Amino acid sequence: MRNDIIKATEEIVSCSDNGQHPLVYISLKTGSGQCQYCSQKFVRISKPETTEKVAA
């Protein structure tokens, strides 16, 4: 079982534990999710706001 949590900005993430188990897709629609094979935990974060201004 893993202790680290992977942060993602996407609503759906994938996990294969570097090819150690079948590729699965995990929905983070509720804010978090966990791989059914390796128990890797994922959490959805909002995209960071950019402070960079675009020239017109």
Chimera marker file (.cmm) of the C-alpha trace (Angstrom):
<marker_set name="trace">
<marker id="1" x="0.000" y="0.000" z="0.000" r="1" g="1" b="0" radius="0.5"/>
<marker id="2" x="1.294" y="3.424" z="-0.944" r="1" g="1" b="0" radius="0.5"/>
<marker id="3" x="1.453" y="6.438" z="1.313" r="1" g="1" b="0" radius="0.5"/>
<marker id="4" x="1.948" y="9.141" z="-1.315" r="1" g="1" b="0" radius="0.5"/>
<marker id="5" x="-0.932" y="11.050" z="-2.905" r="1" g="1" b="0" radius="0.5"/>
<marker id="6" x="-0.745" y="12.202" z="-6.514" r="1" g="1" b="0" radius="0.5"/>
<marker id="7" x="-2.282" y="15.604" z="-7.224" r="1" g="1" b="0" radius="0.5"/>
<marker id="8" x="-3.942" y="16.095" z="-10.610" r="1" g="1" b="0" radius="0.5"/>
<marker id="9" x="-5.869" y="18.874" z="-12.319" r="1" g="1" b="0" radius="0.5"/>
<marker id="10" x="-7.729" y="16.474" z="-14.622" r="1" g="1" b="0" radius="0.5"/>
<marker id="11" x="-11.084" y="14.875" z="-13.811" r="1" g="1" b="0" radius="0.5"/>
<marker id="12" x="-9.922" y="11.442" z="-15.009" r="1" g="1" b="0" radius="0.5"/>
<marker id="13" x="-6.481" y="9.936" z="-14.350" r="1" g="1" b="0" radius="0.5"/>
<marker id="14" x="-4.897" y="6.604" z="-15.279" r="1" g="1" b="0" radius="0.5"/>
<marker id="15" x="-2.785" y="4.168" z="-13.296" r="1" g="1" b="0" radius="0.5"/>
<marker id="16" x="-0.769" y="1.080" z="-14.256" r="1" g="1" b="0" radius="0.5"/>
<marker id="17" x="1.922" y="1.216" z="-11.541" r="1" g="1" b="0" radius="0.5"/>
<marker id="18" x="4.571" y="1.395" z="-14.283" r="1" g="1" b="0" radius="0.5"/>
<marker id="19" x="3.167" y="-1.664" z="-16.035" r="1" g="1" b="0" radius="0.5"/>
<marker id="20" x="2.769" y="-3.759" z="-12.893" r="1" g="1" b="0" radius="0.5"/>
<marker id="21" x="-1.004" y="-4.101" z="-13.331" r="1" g="1" b="0" radius="0.5"/>
<marker id="22" x="-3.608" y="-3.464" z="-16.063" r="1" g="1" b="0" radius="0.5"/>
<marker id="23" x="-4.167" y="0.168" z="-17.045" r="1" g="1" b="0" radius="0.5"/>
<marker id="24" x="-7.194" y="1.582" z="-15.258" r="1" g="1" b="0" radius="0.5"/>
<marker id="25" x="-8.873" y="4.977" z="-15.415" r="1" g="1" b="0" radius="0.5"/>
<marker id="26" x="-9.962" y="6.640" z="-12.197" r="1" g="1" b="0" radius="0.5"/>
<marker id="27" x="-12.581" y="9.379" z="-11.970" r="1" g="1" b="0" radius="0.5"/>
<marker id="28" x="-11.751" y="12.279" z="-9.674" r="1" g="1" b="0" radius="0.5"/>
<marker id="29" x="-15.158" y="13.875" z="-10.163" r="1" g="1" b="0" radius="0.5"/>
<marker id="30" x="-15.827" y="13.633" z="-6.433" r="1" g="1" b="0" radius="0.5"/>
<marker id="31" x="-12.421" y="15.154" z="-5.643" r="1" g="1" b="0" radius="0.5"/>
<marker id="32" x="-10.400" y="12.017" z="-5.015" r="1" g="1" b="0" radius="0.5"/>
<marker id="33" x="-9.977" y="8.404" z="-6.047" r="1" g="1" b="0" radius="0.5"/>
<marker id="34" x="-7.894" y="5.294" z="-5.497" r="1" g="1" b="0" radius="0.5"/>
<marker id="35" x="-6.519" y="2.579" z="-7.780" r="1" g="1" b="0" radius="0.5"/>
<marker id="36" x="-8.252" y="-0.759" z="-7.229" r="1" g="1" b="0" radius="0.5"/>
<marker id="37" x="-5.037" y="-2.695" z="-7.929" r="1" g="1" b="0" radius="0.5"/>
<marker id="38" x="-2.197" y="-0.857" z="-6.162" r="1" g="1" b="0" radius="0.5"/>
<marker id="39" x="-4.156" y="1.466" z="-3.819" r="1" g="1" b="0" radius="0.5"/>
<marker id="40" x="-2.439" y="4.573" z="-5.229" r="1" g="1" b="0" radius="0.5"/>
<marker id="41" x="-4.410" y="7.617" z="-4.084" r="1" g="1" b="0" radius="0.5"/>
<marker id="42" x="-5.213" y="10.576" z="-6.331" r="1" g="1" b="0" radius="0.5"/>
<marker id="43" x="-6.689" y="13.955" z="-5.452" r="1" g="1" b="0" radius="0.5"/>
<marker id="44" x="-8.030" y="16.600" z="-7.818" r="1" g="1" b="0" radius="0.5"/>
<marker id="45" x="-6.796" y="20.157" z="-7.381" r="1" g="1" b="0" radius="0.5"/>
<marker id="46" x="-7.919" y="23.268" z="-9.172" r="1" g="1" b="0" radius="0.5"/>
<marker id="47" x="-5.670" y="24.678" z="-11.858" r="1" g="1" b="0" radius="0.5"/>
<marker id="48" x="-3.367" y="27.365" z="-10.510" r="1" g="1" b="0" radius="0.5"/>
<marker id="49" x="-4.220" y="30.862" z="-11.670" r="1" g="1" b="0" radius="0.5"/>
<marker id="50" x="-1.643" y="32.432" z="-13.924" r="1" g="1" b="0" radius="0.5"/>
<marker id="51" x="-0.548" y="35.952" z="-13.131" r="1" g="1" b="0" radius="0.5"/>
<marker id="52" x="1.122" y="36.393" z="-16.485" r="1" g="1" b="0" radius="0.5"/>
<marker id="53" x="-0.495" y="39.072" z="-18.648" r="1" g="1" b="0" radius="0.5"/>
<marker id="54" x="-0.882" y="38.633" z="-22.367" r="1" g="1" b="0" radius="0.5"/>
<marker id="55" x="0.087" y="41.573" z="-24.557" r="1" g="1" b="0" radius="0.5"/>
<marker id="56" x="-2.686" y="42.835" z="-26.819" r="1" g="1" b="0" radius="0.5"/>
<link id1="1" id2="2" r="1" g="1" b="0" radius="0.2"/>
<link id1="2" id2="3" r="1" g="1" b="0" radius="0.2"/>
<link id1="3" id2="4" r="1" g="1" b="0" radius="0.2"/>
<link id1="4" id2="5" r="1" g="1" b="0" radius="0.2"/>
<link id1="5" id2="6" r="1" g="1" b="0" radius="0.2"/>
<link id1="6" id2="7" r="1" g="1" b="0" radius="0.2"/>
<link id1="7" id2="8" r="1" g="1" b="0" radius="0.2"/>
<link id1="8" id2="9" r="1" g="1" b="0" radius="0.2"/>
<link id1="9" id2="10" r="1" g="1" b="0" radius="0.2"/>
<link id1="10" id2="11" r="1" g="1" b="0" radius="0.2"/>
<link id1="11" id2="12" r="1" g="1" b="0" radius="0.2"/>
<link id1="12" id2="13" r="1" g="1" b="0" radius="0.2"/>
<link id1="13" id2="14" r="1" g="1" b="0" radius="0.2"/>
<link id1="14" id2="15" r="1" g="1" b="0" radius="0.2"/>
<link id1="15" id2="16" r="1" g="1" b="0" radius="0.2"/>
<link id1="16" id2="17" r="1" g="1" b="0" radius="0.2"/>
<link id1="17" id2="18" r="1" g="1" b="0" radius="0.2"/>
<link id1="18" id2="19" r="1" g="1" b="0" radius="0.2"/>
<link id1="19" id2="20" r="1" g="1" b="0" radius="0.2"/>
<link id1="20" id2="21" r="1" g="1" b="0" radius="0.2"/>
<link id1="21" id2="22" r="1" g="1" b="0" radius="0.2"/>
<link id1="22" id2="23" r="1" g="1" b="0" radius="0.2"/>
<link id1="23" id2="24" r="1" g="1" b="0" radius="0.2"/>
<link id1="24" id2="25" r="1" g="1" b="0" radius="0.2"/>
<link id1="25" id2="26" r="1" g="1" b="0" radius="0.2"/>
<link id1="26" id2="27" r="1" g="1" b="0" radius="0.2"/>
<link id1="27" id2="28" r="1" g="1" b="0" radius="0.2"/>
<link id1="28" id2="29" r="1" g="1" b="0" radius="0.2"/>
<link id1="29" id2="30" r="1" g="1" b="0" radius="0.2"/>
<link id1="30" id2="31" r="1" g="1" b="0" radius="0.2"/>
<link id1="31" id2="32" r="1" g="1" b="0" radius="0.2"/>
<link id1="32" id2="33" r="1" g="1" b="0" radius="0.2"/>
<link id1="33" id2="34" r="1" g="1" b="0" radius="0.2"/>
<link id1="34" id2="35" r="1" g="1" b="0" radius="0.2"/>
<link id1="35" id2="36" r="1" g="1" b="0" radius="0.2"/>
<link id1="36" id2="37" r="1" g="1" b="0" radius="0.2"/>
<link id1="37" id2="38" r="1" g="1" b="0" radius="0.2"/>
<link id1="38" id2="39" r="1" g="1" b="0" radius="0.2"/>
<link id1="39" id2="40" r="1" g="1" b="0" radius="0.2"/>
<link id1="40" id2="41" r="1" g="1" b="0" radius="0.2"/>
<link id1="41" id2="42" r="1" g="1" b="0" radius="0.2"/>
<link id1="42" id2="43" r="1" g="1" b="0" radius="0.2"/>
<link id1="43" id2="44" r="1" g="1" b="0" radius="0.2"/>
<link id1="44" id2="45" r="1" g="1" b="0" radius="0.2"/>
<link id1="45" id2="46" r="1" g="1" b="0" radius="0.2"/>
<link id1="46" id2="47" r="1" g="1" b="0" radius="0.2"/>
<link id1="47" id2="48" r="1" g="1" b="0" radius="0.2"/>
<link id1="48" id2="49" r="1" g="1" b="0" radius="0.2"/>
<link id1="49" id2="50" r="1" g="1" b="0" radius="0.2"/>
<link id1="50" id2="51" r="1" g="1" b="0" radius="0.2"/>
<link id1="51" id2="52" r="1" g="1" b="0" radius="0.2"/>
<link id1="52" id2="53" r="1" g="1" b="0" radius="0.2"/>
<link id1="53" id2="54" r="1" g="1" b="0" radius="0.2"/>
<link id1="54" id2="55" r="1" g="1" b="0" radius="0.2"/>
<link id1="55" id2="56" r="1" g="1" b="0" radius="0.2"/>
</marker_set>
